[in-house]
Amino acid sequence: MPAAHDISTPPQQLDDVPGWFPPLDQVLFDWFLDRQEERAVHGDLLEIGVYMGKSAIFLGRHLGDAERYTVCDLFEGEAPDGANSAESRKSYSALTKQAFEQNYLSFHDELPRVLFGPSSMVPAEVTPASCRFVHVDASHLYEHVYGDIAAARDALVPKNGIVVLDDFRSEHTPGVSIAAWEAVLNRGLRPVCLSTQKLYGTWDDPEAVQEDLLAMVRGRDDCHLSVQQAAGHRIIRVKSKKGMASPPFPKSRHYRAPAPAPAPRPVAPVAPATVTPARPAARLRARRLAKDLLPPVVTRAVRKARS
């Protein structure tokens, strides 16, 4: 169960926001959204299920001037059924609307439009064929994911629209897997690529975007690539290599650069030690013997002669 989020400590950078949004998916989000913008594909952004806002913050950076951004989450509200309520208590007990809003406003000047409630409200609140990019990361229950995929299909623009389905292969989310592949086999969803965590798809012809994606990935040295055929679909699978870095992202308004390390204190030079030459041992012994055996008169005479 996620630990409670301490809203008294706002995030200083994106990695401080709790959530599951690995570097590979950040790279892919950037690439798909940049490609749309380069090709003048206009449309709104939609995220169904936001948790603490990590991917929502990332998506918000791509919002165009004339575009609208909508997010939907149950937050701490009442779930629509018993199974969904149990899932929320188990996996998202730390989630509150206040925590999401604080995290988001740490990086952006304005909040997106927030739908506070179950994802079933999305079809009535989002204009059909208005979105260019939809990220689905809400309930893991089959019945809810089935409805979220339908909502995404209706919300997407017919040309070049991209949907991203989270947790399509995790062992603890079989409901997502069944709903995702059922959409591929029976509901017209065309896979564009798979990451370790997410399925990227479209209801448009995926060939052009897949060719561009293959060229991009082949030009990188920080991820693995494989291409397979399954049920008449070309499946591009991308996996990060160890140490893959996230794309650059602006720091939050609360960021404080770490204080520079103090300069090392100068070390005073050590003067070389003065070494007194040692007297030969035999000479010292002879002097002691003479002092002990000779009469004082003779000893004084010898010293006087030496001086």
C-alpha positions in Angstrom: 0.0 0.0 0.0 1.5 3.4 -0.9 2.7 5.5 2.0 0.7 8.6 2.9 1.9 11.6 0.8 3.3 14.5 2.9 1.7 17.5 1.3 3.7 19.8 3.7 6.8 19.1 1.6 6.0 20.1 -2.0 8.1 18.4 -4.8 11.2 20.2 -6.0 11.5 18.1 -9.2 9.3 15.6 -11.1 11.0 12.6 -9.5 9.8 13.8 -6.1 6.2 13.2 -7.1 5.1 9.6 -6.1 4.0 7.4 -8.9 4.9 4.9 -11.6 6.2 6.7 -14.7 9.6 5.3 -15.8 12.1 7.0 -18.1 11.1 4.9 -21.2 7.5 6.0 -21.0 8.5 9.6 -20.4 10.6 9.4 -23.6 7.7 7.8 -25.5 5.1 10.4 -24.3 7.5 13.2 -25.4 8.0 11.6 -28.7 4.3 10.9 -29.6 3.2 14.4 -28.4 6.1 16.2 -30.2 5.3 14.2 -33.4 1.7 15.4 -33.2 2.7 19.0 -32.7 5.2 18.8 -35.6 2.4 17.6 -37.8 -0.1 20.2 -36.6 -2.3 17.5 -35.0 -4.6 19.6 -32.8 -6.7 18.4 -30.0 -7.2 18.2 -26.2 -5.4 16.0 -23.7 -7.2 13.6 -21.4 -5.9 11.5 -18.5 -8.2 9.0 -16.8 -6.7 8.2 -13.4 -4.0 10.5 -12.1 -2.8 9.2 -8.7 -0.5 11.9 -7.4 -0.1 13.6 -10.8 3.3 12.6 -12.0 2.3 11.7 -15.6 -0.4 14.5 -15.5 2.3 17.0 -14.8 4.4 15.7 -17.6 1.4 15.8 -20.1 0.5 19.3 -19.0 3.8 20.6 -20.5 2.5 19.7 -24.0 -0.8 21.6 -23.7 -1.2 24.0 -26.6 -2.7 27.5 -26.3 -6.0 26.6 -27.8 -6.2 23.1 -26.2 -8.0 21.9 -23.1 -6.7 19.4 -20.6 -9.0 17.2 -18.6 -8.2 14.8 -15.8 -10.5 12.4 -14.0 -10.0 10.6 -10.8 -12.0 9.2 -7.9 -9.5 10.7 -5.4 -10.9 10.2 -1.9 -14.5 10.1 -3.2 -17.0 7.2 -3.1 -16.4 4.4 -5.6 -19.3 3.4 -7.8 -19.3 -0.3 -6.6 -18.0 -2.5 -3.9 -15.1 -4.0 -5.9 -13.9 -0.5 -7.0 -14.2 0.7 -3.4 -12.0 -2.2 -2.2 -9.4 -1.6 -4.9 -9.2 2.1 -3.9 -8.8 1.3 -0.2 -6.0 -1.2 -1.0 -4.0 0.7 -3.6 -4.9 4.4 -3.4 -5.6 5.2 0.2 -3.1 8.0 0.2 -4.6 9.8 -2.8 -6.4 13.1 -2.2 -7.5 15.8 -4.6 -5.5 18.3 -2.5 -2.3 16.3 -2.9 -2.7 16.1 -6.7 -3.5 19.8 -7.0 -0.5 20.8 -4.9 1.8 18.6 -6.9 0.5 19.9 -10.2 0.6 23.6 -9.3 4.3 23.1 -8.2 5.1 22.9 -11.9 2.2 24.7 -13.7 0.4 28.0 -13.2 -3.1 26.6 -13.7 -4.8 23.3 -12.9 -6.3 21.2 -15.7 -10.0 20.7 -15.7 -10.5 18.2 -12.9 -13.4 15.7 -13.0 -13.8 14.5 -9.4 -15.5 11.1 -9.6 -15.6 7.7 -11.3 -14.3 7.4 -14.9 -17.8 6.6 -16.1 -18.5 10.3 -16.1 -15.9 11.0 -18.8 -18.2 10.3 -21.9 -20.7 12.9 -20.7 -18.0 15.5 -19.9 -15.5 15.2 -22.8 -16.6 16.2 -26.3 -16.4 13.3 -28.8 -13.5 13.3 -31.3 -11.8 16.2 -29.4 -8.6 14.7 -27.9 -5.3 13.9 -29.6 -3.8 12.0 -26.7 -5.6 10.0 -24.0 -3.8 8.2 -21.1 -5.8 5.5 -19.3 -4.5 4.6 -15.8 -7.5 4.3 -13.5 -9.2 1.1 -12.2 -7.6 -2.3 -12.9 -11.0 -4.0 -12.9 -12.1 -5.5 -16.3 -15.5 -3.9 -16.4 -14.1 -0.4 -15.6 -11.2 -0.7 -18.1 -13.6 -1.9 -20.8 -15.6 1.3 -20.3 -12.5 3.5 -20.1 -11.2 2.1 -23.5 -14.6 2.9 -25.0 -14.4 6.5 -23.6 -10.9 6.9 -25.0 -12.0 5.7 -28.4 -15.0 8.1 -28.5 -12.8 11.0 -27.2 -9.9 10.6 -29.7 -9.7 12.5 -33.0 -10.1 10.0 -35.8 -6.7 10.9 -37.4 -3.4 10.5 -35.5 -5.0 10.1 -32.1 -3.0 8.1 -29.6 -4.3 6.1 -26.5 -2.0 4.8 -23.8 -3.2 1.9 -21.6 -1.3 1.5 -18.4 -0.6 -1.9 -16.6 -1.6 -4.0 -19.7 0.7 -6.8 -18.7 1.3 -6.6 -14.9 0.7 -9.9 -13.0 -1.7 -8.1 -10.5 -3.8 -6.5 -13.3 -5.3 -9.4 -15.4 -8.5 -7.3 -15.9 -6.5 -4.6 -17.8 -4.8 -7.3 -19.9 -8.0 -8.9 -20.9 -9.7 -5.6 -21.7 -6.7 -4.3 -23.7 -6.2 -7.3 -25.9 -9.9 -7.7 -26.3 -10.0 -4.2 -27.7 -7.2 -5.2 -30.1 -8.9 -8.3 -31.3 -12.6 -7.2 -31.4 -12.9 -3.4 -31.0 -10.5 -2.0 -33.7 -7.6 -0.9 -31.5 -4.3 -1.1 -33.4 -1.2 -1.4 -31.3 1.6 1.0 -32.1 4.1 -0.2 -29.6 4.5 -1.8 -26.2 6.8 -0.6 -23.4 7.4 -2.6 -20.2 4.3 -1.0 -18.6 2.1 0.5 -21.3 0.4 -0.3 -24.6 0.3 2.6 -27.1 -2.4 2.3 -29.7 -4.6 4.1 -32.2 -7.9 3.5 -34.0 -6.2 5.0 -37.1 -3.8 3.2 -39.5 -0.6 2.8 -37.4 1.9 2.2 -40.3 3.2 5.8 -40.6 3.7 6.4 -36.9 5.3 3.0 -36.5 7.9 3.7 -39.2 8.8 7.0 -37.6 9.0 5.3 -34.2 11.3 2.6 -35.5 13.6 5.2 -36.9 13.7 7.0 -33.6 14.4 4.0 -31.5 17.1 2.6 -33.9 18.9 5.9 -33.5 19.1 5.5 -29.7 21.6 3.4 -27.7 19.7 3.2 -24.4 16.8 0.9 -25.3 16.2 -2.6 -26.8 13.9 -3.1 -29.8 12.1 -6.1 -31.2 9.3 -6.4 -33.8 6.8 -9.3 -33.9 3.7 -10.2 -35.8 0.6 -11.4 -33.9 -3.0 -11.8 -35.1 -2.4 -9.6 -38.1 -0.8 -6.8 -36.1 2.8 -5.6 -36.2 3.9 -5.4 -32.6 6.9 -3.1 -31.8 8.3 -3.8 -28.4 10.7 -1.3 -26.7 12.6 -1.9 -23.5 14.9 0.4 -21.6 18.5 -0.5 -21.0 20.0 -0.1 -17.6 20.7 3.5 -16.7 18.3 5.0 -19.3 17.8 8.7 -18.4 14.5 10.6 -18.3 14.2 13.5 -20.7 14.9 16.9 -19.3 12.0 18.4 -17.3 11.8 21.8 -15.7 12.3 22.0 -11.9 9.3 22.9 -9.8 8.7 26.4 -8.4 9.9 25.1 -5.0 13.3 23.9 -6.3 16.3 25.0 -4.3 19.7 24.3 -5.6 21.8 22.4 -3.1 24.4 24.6 -1.3 27.9 24.3 -2.8 30.3 22.1 -0.8 32.7 24.2 1.3 36.1 24.7 -0.1 38.8 22.5 1.4 40.8 24.3 4.2 44.4 24.9 3.2 46.9 22.7 5.0 49.9 24.4 6.6 53.3 23.2 5.3 55.2 21.0 7.8 58.8 22.2 8.5 61.3 19.5 8.0 62.6 18.0 11.3 66.1 18.9 12.5 68.1 15.8 12.8 71.1 15.8 15.2 73.8 13.5 13.9 74.3 10.6 16.2 77.7 10.2 17.9 79.4 7.0 17.1 78.7 4.6 19.9 82.3 3.5 20.3 83.5 7.1 20.8 80.9 7.7 23.5 81.8 4.5 25.3 85.5 5.5 25.3 84.7 8.9 26.8 82.6 7.4 29.6 85.4 4.9 30.4 88.1 7.6 30.5 85.9 9.7 32.8 85.4 6.8 35.2 89.1 5.6 35.3 91.4 8.6 34.9 92.1 11.0 37.8 90.2 14.3 37.6 93.5 16.1 37.0 94.3 14.1 33.9 90.7 14.3 32.7 90.8 18.1 32.9 94.1 18.2 31.1 92.7 16.1 28.3 89.6 18.3 27.9 91.8 21.4 28.0 94.1 20.1 25.3 91.1 19.2 23.0 89.6 22.6 23.4 
